[in-house]
């Protein structure tokens, strides 16, 4: 099981992180159930809800895979 110390921190610059992954806003944020415009607001500095912060941290740390995110959206 992954401990808190092994979780990656949420990137300070989400737009830069997303761009390094080669993803546009729609593709990056939709995996978390967020619209492109919502993702844009978070990238501009608006506070992200804590559940979303946790989900993104778990995903970028490898605890939750893309496949799990996709499966969760289909249900």
Secondary structure as UniProt FT lines:
FT   HELIX           4..6
FT   HELIX           14..20
FT   TURN            21..22
FT   HELIX           25..30
FT   TURN            31..33
FT   HELIX           36..43
FT   TURN            44..45
FT   HELIX           50..60
FT   TURN            61..62
FT   HELIX           66..74
//
